[in-house]
Amino acid sequence: MRTRIANIKIDEEEAEINLTPMLDVVFIMLIFFIVTASFLRESGLDTNRPDADQPQVLQDEEGAILVIIDATDDIWIDNRIVDPRAVRANIERLHAEDPERPLVVQAASTSRAETLVTVMDASRQADVYNISIASAQ
């Protein structure tokens, strides 16, 4: 009977779970998901930032469509305050008069970025792509 109990204890000590195949499967699945994952590129505003080494060439902005965002986030077009919902229509009207006119958005330094983005979105929807941004002192 002693030999039988001794054999049972030896069998219990030798029983182990080998985790190596499970880790191999996990790493293979990880590699599979990384390779097959599709990475989406978020769309946003395209900006062309000038290099510090290159001298800036100032364009003649005379006669441009001027949109002013003041410190109280009021939007001014043609020397009158415009509702944010009417910005697109006003820009389309001015752009239709002369399609070659650039658009200059002059924003006060204390204005909110939301107002600037609203004007930029409205100008993109009005098919105006020659846009310059200036900051008011």
C-alpha positions in Angstrom: 0.0 0.0 0.0 2.9 2.3 0.6 4.1 1.9 -2.9 0.7 2.9 -4.2 0.5 6.1 -2.1 4.1 7.0 -3.1 3.2 6.6 -6.8 0.2 8.8 -6.5 2.2 11.6 -4.8 4.9 11.4 -7.5 2.2 11.6 -10.3 0.7 14.7 -8.6 4.0 16.5 -8.4 4.8 15.9 -12.1 1.5 17.2 -13.5 2.1 20.7 -14.8 0.5 22.9 -17.5 2.7 23.8 -20.3 1.9 27.5 -21.3 4.3 27.7 -24.2 1.8 26.7 -27.0 -0.8 29.1 -25.6 1.7 32.0 -25.6 2.6 31.1 -29.2 -1.0 31.3 -30.2 -1.5 34.6 -28.4 1.5 36.2 -30.2 0.4 34.9 -33.6 -3.1 36.3 -33.0 -1.5 39.7 -31.9 0.6 39.8 -35.1 -2.4 38.9 -37.2 -4.6 41.7 -35.7 -1.8 44.3 -36.0 -1.2 43.4 -39.7 -4.8 43.3 -40.7 -5.9 46.5 -38.8 -6.9 49.3 -41.0 -5.6 52.7 -39.9 -7.9 55.5 -40.7 -6.6 59.0 -41.5 -8.6 61.7 -39.9 -9.6 64.4 -42.2 -9.0 68.0 -41.1 -7.9 71.3 -42.4 -4.9 71.3 -44.6 -2.5 73.9 -43.6 0.6 75.1 -45.4 3.1 76.3 -42.9 6.0 78.3 -44.2 9.5 77.2 -43.4 11.5 79.5 -41.1 14.5 79.5 -43.5 12.5 80.8 -46.5 11.6 84.5 -46.7 7.9 85.1 -46.8 6.5 86.6 -50.0 3.7 88.9 -49.1 0.8 88.7 -51.5 -1.2 91.7 -52.5 -4.3 91.2 -50.4 -6.0 94.4 -51.6 -9.4 93.6 -52.9 -9.6 90.4 -50.9 -12.8 89.2 -49.2 -12.1 90.2 -45.6 -13.8 88.4 -42.8 -13.1 89.9 -39.4 -13.7 88.0 -36.1 -13.6 90.5 -33.2 -12.9 89.9 -29.5 -16.6 89.3 -28.8 -16.7 86.6 -31.5 -18.8 88.7 -33.8 -18.2 88.0 -37.5 -17.9 91.0 -39.8 -18.2 90.9 -43.6 -18.4 94.0 -45.7 -18.5 96.3 -42.6 -21.6 94.6 -41.1 -22.1 91.9 -38.5 -23.2 88.6 -40.0 -24.9 85.7 -38.3 -22.6 82.6 -38.2 -25.3 80.7 -40.2 -25.2 83.3 -43.0 -21.4 83.3 -43.4 -21.4 80.7 -46.2 -24.0 82.6 -48.2 -22.1 85.9 -47.9 -18.8 84.3 -48.9 -20.5 82.6 -51.9 -22.0 85.9 -53.0 -18.7 87.8 -52.8 -16.8 84.9 -54.4 -19.2 84.7 -57.2 -18.6 88.4 -58.0 -14.9 87.7 -58.5 -13.7 84.1 -58.2 -10.0 85.1 -58.2 -10.4 87.1 -55.0 -8.6 85.5 -52.0 -10.3 85.2 -48.6 -8.6 86.7 -45.6 -9.9 85.8 -42.1 -8.7 88.2 -39.5 -9.3 86.9 -36.0 -8.7 88.7 -32.7 -6.3 87.0 -30.4 -9.1 86.7 -27.7 -11.7 85.2 -30.1 -12.6 81.5 -29.7 -11.3 78.9 -32.1 -14.8 77.6 -32.6 -15.7 80.8 -34.4 -12.6 80.6 -36.7 -13.4 77.0 -37.5 -17.0 78.0 -38.3 -15.8 80.6 -40.8 -13.2 78.2 -42.3 -15.9 75.5 -42.7 -18.3 77.9 -44.4 -15.5 79.1 -46.8 -14.7 75.5 -47.7 -18.4 74.7 -48.3 -18.5 77.9 -50.5 -15.7 76.4 -52.6 -13.1 79.0 -51.6 -9.7 77.5 -51.3 -7.4 80.5 -51.4 -7.7 81.3 -47.7 -5.3 83.3 -45.5 -5.5 83.7 -41.7 -4.3 86.8 -39.9 -4.4 87.6 -36.3 -5.4 91.1 -35.1 -3.3 92.7 -32.4 
